[in-house]
Amino acid sequence: MGEYDPYDPQDKELLRFYVMHKVGEIWEDVNGASYCTTLPVSLSDSCQRAFLKMLMYRFYLPVTSGGRVKRIGEEMSWTKIEDIQHFIAYLTPI
């Protein structure tokens, strides 16, 4: 683990997320809510947007109500592409 090494053919660039909240006019990091994922940076734009929606669904209420978010961040860091595809299917009207 660690920073991406472009000279290592085994290394892969992965997405990372940071959760922030607005306090007055200032955006502040949410403690315990910055994680690297297992998702590649080459993930399609539509999957990246869906993943952002997933993050909002999971983090919004705990962050706005002052709840704990560390466990949520840990769980979301292990999101697979298949999880995102299921989420997209769930949101798609029949």
C-alpha positions as CSV (number, residue, x, y, z in Angstrom):
1,M,0.0,0.0,0.0
2,G,1.0,3.6,-0.3
3,E,1.4,6.1,-3.1
4,Y,1.0,5.0,-6.7
5,D,4.3,4.1,-8.4
6,P,4.1,4.7,-12.2
7,Y,7.4,2.8,-12.6
8,D,6.0,-0.4,-11.0
9,P,4.1,-2.4,-13.6
10,Q,2.3,-4.3,-10.8
11,D,1.0,-1.0,-9.3
12,K,-2.5,0.3,-10.2
13,E,-3.9,3.8,-9.8
14,L,-6.9,3.6,-7.5
15,L,-9.6,6.1,-6.7
16,R,-9.6,7.8,-3.3
17,F,-12.5,9.6,-1.5
18,Y,-12.5,12.3,1.0
19,V,-15.7,13.3,2.9
20,M,-16.0,17.0,3.8
21,H,-18.8,19.0,5.4
22,K,-19.5,22.7,5.4
23,V,-19.2,24.7,8.7
24,G,-20.4,28.2,8.0
25,E,-18.6,29.2,4.8
26,I,-15.7,26.8,5.3
27,W,-15.4,23.2,4.0
28,E,-13.7,20.9,6.6
29,D,-12.6,17.3,6.3
30,V,-14.7,14.8,8.2
31,N,-12.5,12.9,10.7
32,G,-12.0,9.3,9.7
33,A,-13.5,9.6,6.2
34,S,-10.6,9.6,3.8
35,Y,-9.9,6.3,2.1
36,C,-8.3,4.7,-0.9
37,T,-10.6,2.3,-2.7
38,T,-10.1,-0.9,-4.8
39,L,-11.6,0.9,-7.8
40,P,-9.4,1.8,-10.7
41,V,-9.1,5.4,-11.8
42,S,-10.0,4.2,-15.3
43,L,-13.5,3.4,-14.0
44,S,-16.1,4.8,-16.4
45,D,-17.6,8.3,-15.7
46,S,-21.1,6.8,-15.2
47,C,-19.7,4.3,-12.6
48,Q,-17.7,7.1,-10.9
49,R,-20.9,9.2,-10.7
50,A,-22.8,6.2,-9.3
51,F,-20.1,5.6,-6.7
52,L,-20.3,9.3,-5.6
53,K,-24.1,8.8,-5.2
54,M,-23.4,5.7,-3.1
55,L,-21.0,7.7,-0.9
56,M,-23.6,10.4,-0.5
57,Y,-26.3,7.9,0.5
58,R,-24.1,6.3,3.1
59,F,-22.4,9.4,4.6
60,Y,-25.0,12.2,4.4
61,L,-27.1,11.4,7.4
62,P,-24.3,10.4,9.7
63,V,-22.2,13.4,8.8
64,T,-25.1,15.9,9.1
65,S,-26.2,14.4,12.4
66,G,-22.8,14.2,14.0
67,G,-22.6,10.4,13.8
68,R,-19.6,8.2,13.5
69,V,-18.4,7.5,9.9
70,K,-15.1,5.5,10.2
71,R,-16.9,2.1,9.8
72,I,-18.8,3.4,6.8
73,G,-15.6,4.7,5.2
74,E,-13.9,1.3,5.7
75,E,-16.8,-0.5,4.1
76,M,-17.1,1.9,1.2
77,S,-13.3,1.5,0.5
78,W,-13.9,-2.1,-0.4
79,T,-16.7,-1.3,-3.0
80,K,-16.4,-3.4,-6.1
81,I,-17.5,-2.5,-9.6
82,E,-20.2,-5.2,-9.3
83,D,-21.6,-3.3,-6.2
84,I,-21.8,-0.1,-8.3
85,Q,-23.5,-2.0,-11.1
86,H,-26.1,-3.3,-8.6
87,F,-26.6,0.2,-7.2
88,I,-27.2,1.5,-10.8
89,A,-29.7,-1.2,-11.4
90,Y,-31.5,-0.5,-8.2
91,L,-31.9,3.2,-9.1
92,T,-33.0,2.4,-12.7
93,P,-36.8,2.6,-13.0
94,I,-38.5,-0.5,-14.4
